[in-house]
Structure formats: structure tokens, C-alpha cells
Amino acid sequence: MSVNLRPGESQDSLFKRFRKEIVKSRVLSIYRKKRWFVSDSEQRRLAKQRAIRKARRKLVRRQPHT
């Protein structure tokens, strides 16, 4: 990951742009996921839990507020 210093750009704004690029490329999230070994069955179980939670949230949002 690299960013080039623009003419007249401060170090703070350069660092801010660098951090945005890191977030956009998802480098940190991938690193955090790979920090520990998670078996395939555990990954499937977690994915299923996430899908259930997401579906529940969508259901709650669709209900009319009375």
C-alpha cells in the first residue's frame, strides 16, 4: 500500500489518505480474520449465524411503525 505526497500536502492529510486507502483495500480486516485459525465447520456456523441475524434485522426494519 502506498500513497504519494502531493505538492503542498501536509503530513497529516497524507496520513489520513493512507488510512482511507488501507480501509478501502480491506487489508486490516483480512489480517484480523487470518490472525487465528478457524475450521471450515466453524466458518460455516458463524456465516449461518450472521445470515440469521441479518435476516432478523431486515424483518424488523420492514415492519411498519405504529
C-alpha positions in Angstrom: 0.0 0.0 0.0 1.4 3.4 -0.9 0.4 7.0 -1.4 2.4 9.7 -2.9 2.9 13.1 -1.3 1.1 15.7 -3.3 2.6 19.2 -3.8 1.9 21.3 -0.7 0.2 18.5 1.2 0.7 18.2 4.9 1.9 15.1 6.6 -1.5 14.8 8.4 -3.6 14.8 5.3 -1.1 12.3 3.7 -1.6 10.0 6.7 -5.3 10.5 6.5 -5.4 9.5 2.8 -3.2 6.5 3.6 -5.5 5.3 6.3 -8.5 5.7 3.9 -6.7 3.5 1.3 -6.0 0.9 3.9 -9.7 0.7 4.9 -10.8 0.7 1.3 -8.4 -2.2 0.4 -9.6 -4.2 3.5 -6.1 -5.1 4.4 -6.7 -4.8 8.2 -9.9 -6.8 8.2 -8.3 -9.6 6.2 -5.3 -9.6 8.6 -7.6 -9.7 11.6 -9.6 -12.6 10.2 -6.4 -14.6 9.4 -4.9 -14.0 12.8 -6.4 -17.1 14.3 -7.2 -20.4 12.6 -10.9 -21.1 12.2 -12.0 -24.5 10.9 -14.3 -24.8 7.9 -17.2 -26.0 10.0 -16.8 -23.1 12.4 -16.7 -20.7 9.5 -20.0 -22.2 8.2 -21.6 -22.0 11.6 -20.6 -18.3 12.0 -21.8 -17.5 8.5 -25.1 -19.1 9.3 -25.4 -17.1 12.5 -24.6 -13.8 10.6 -27.2 -14.6 8.0 -29.9 -15.3 10.6 -29.0 -12.0 12.4 -29.1 -10.1 9.2 -32.5 -11.5 8.2 -33.9 -10.7 11.6 -32.7 -7.1 11.3 -34.3 -6.8 7.8 -37.6 -8.2 9.1 -37.6 -5.6 12.0 -36.9 -2.8 9.6 -39.7 -3.7 7.2 -42.4 -3.7 9.9 -44.5 -0.5 9.9 -44.0 1.7 13.0 -47.3 2.1 14.8 
